[in-house]
């Protein structure tokens, strides 16, 4: 059998990992093994973080809607229950935006629901 030398592919693979590990501390940015392990952990944390971001934003929207609704004498759960009953199709993100930036329009929506 003929001998296959993998120098080019091996170097390219290692360079790719080392390049992605730029900014890491100590040997985790220069040593291939350490960089590889650091990149695997970083990828795992990044994947989880993308899911957490969605949760955090929904929690933030709920807090903003609740604060805006309570100023006008209605709780969050009552407000959303009434919105569902009246078939007002507006999502939490938009409701939170209105509550935070345009309270007069948010008040009109609550008056319509009451």
ZIVENKA-V563934 format. One record per pair of residues at least 4 apart in sequence whose ideal C-beta (glycine too) atoms are under 8 Angstrom apart, sorted by the first residue. I is the first residue (numbers start at 1). J is the second residue. If there is no record, write none. Layout:
BEGIN
I J
I J
END
This chain:
BEGIN
6 10
7 11
8 12
9 13
10 14
11 15
12 16
13 17
14 18
14 32
15 19
16 20
17 21
17 32
17 35
17 36
17 39
18 22
18 29
18 30
18 32
18 35
20 35
20 39
21 28
21 29
21 35
21 38
21 39
22 29
23 29
24 28
24 29
24 35
24 38
25 29
27 31
27 34
28 34
28 35
28 37
28 38
29 35
30 35
31 35
32 36
33 37
34 38
35 39
36 40
37 41
38 42
39 43
40 44
41 45
42 46
43 47
44 48
45 49
46 50
47 51
48 52
49 53
50 54
51 55
52 56
53 57
54 58
55 59
56 60
57 61
57 93
58 62
58 92
59 63
60 64
60 96
61 65
61 92
61 93
61 95
61 96
62 66
62 76
62 92
62 96
63 67
64 68
64 96
64 99
64 100
65 69
65 76
65 79
65 80
65 92
65 95
65 96
65 99
66 70
66 75
66 76
67 71
67 99
68 72
68 98
68 99
68 100
68 103
68 106
69 74
69 75
69 76
69 78
69 79
69 99
69 110
70 74
70 75
70 76
71 103
72 106
72 107
72 110
74 78
74 79
74 82
74 110
74 113
74 114
75 79
76 80
77 81
78 82
79 83
79 110
79 113
80 84
81 85
82 86
82 113
82 114
83 88
83 90
83 113
84 88
86 112
86 113
88 109
88 112
88 113
90 94
90 95
90 109
91 95
92 96
93 97
94 98
95 99
95 106
95 109
96 100
97 101
97 102
98 102
98 103
98 105
98 106
98 109
99 103
99 106
102 106
103 107
104 108
105 109
106 110
107 111
108 112
109 113
110 114
END
